[in-house]
Amino acid sequence: MRLNFLVPCPSLTVAALVAGFLLAGCLLAASPATANPPCGATLSGTTHLTANLHCTSGPYALRLNANAVLQLDGYALTGTVPVGVLIDGDNAVVRGFGSIEGFTTGISASGYHGVEVDSVAFSLLGTGVLLEDGKDGEVFGSTFSFITAAGVELRDASAADVLYHSIHGNTFFRINEGVRLCGTQVKYNQISTNTFFDGDYGVRAIHGANYNHILKNEHDGAAVAAVGLENVSNNLVEGNRMQDGARGVWILGEALPLTSPCDLSQVLPESWDNWVRTNTMLLNITGVQLGGASGFATTRDNTVTGNKIHDGSVGGDLRADSQNNDFFGNSFCNLSTGILDLGTGNITVPNPC
């Protein structure tokens, strides 16, 4: 019989300190004393860490087979090997509360479906979670801090579907890109109810990542843009709050050729038919920028409507490479400039306070 009770967390690493609200009341399980899995182990069934685990050799710290569950149980998985947890089957689960630190990639899954990451604190990594060429994954309730590339990346590396992932309820702090969507088959994913602090981008969809939904996130202090859309179409940015950053949303098309680890087989030198609606943008230098790329590229036929853009410098910055965009029905208050339109064929219906 297993008894569950609240106890202090056994490990306070950098990630744990940043994610103190997650770890302050960790629910740990009293269980018979068992040894930790060794570094390099392949796990099936359910495995509980019973102490911190540090790995310094091999391609990964731990590998999970299909349907395996790794319970960190408040402990830290750390190391200097390329991957912390390598997913090697569908429906694998990594569950906190606990932390993953120090690896090039914290959790990596390539070609597998139904991967779940729940309540893990990621820190001091290249990438937190990489979900590549798979479907139906979920990352929620986790924290990401001091990560040099992306907190979560959804990547199409080989023209394979990357569909129906849900990234929700996470916190991202001081990360280059909180969530990155990259490649022509990265579609129908939902990024929602996350909080982003002080990164370059909160969410960045690039290189053909189309038909994704970016909903009801909180962005504070984005150095480049809370949401960036580059060479993509038919994405929805709705109901987000974006404040104290350089830009709320930046949509642009980049000239080809592009260099990327993602599949580029269907990428075009433009961004089109994206929707930005009912967002709140406060105290940003620019609310929404359309265009601004160098070389032959266009930003066309996007719609920006129903947004509150207040207390900044410029409401809408439409660059020379912007064409036939609709920028109407927004609320502009306390801005130095409402619309700057250097493009062609754009509709900029007055956007009153």
Secondary structure, DSSP 8 states (H G I E B T S, - for coil): --EEEE---S---HHHHHTHHHHTT-EEEE--------TTEEE-SEEE--S-EEE-SSSEEEEEETT-EEE-TT-EEEESSSEEEEEESTT-EEEEEEEEESSSEEEEEES-S--EEEEEEEEEESEEEEEES-BS-EEES-EEEEEEEEEEEEE-SSS--EE--EEES-EEEEEEEEEEEESTTEES-EEES-EEES-SEEEEEESS--S-EEES-EEE--SSEEEEEES-BS-EEES-EEESSSEEEEEE---S----SS--TT--SEEES-EEES-EEES-SEEEEE---SSS-EEES-EEES-EEESSSEEEEE-TTEES-EEES-EEES-SEEEEE-SBS-B------
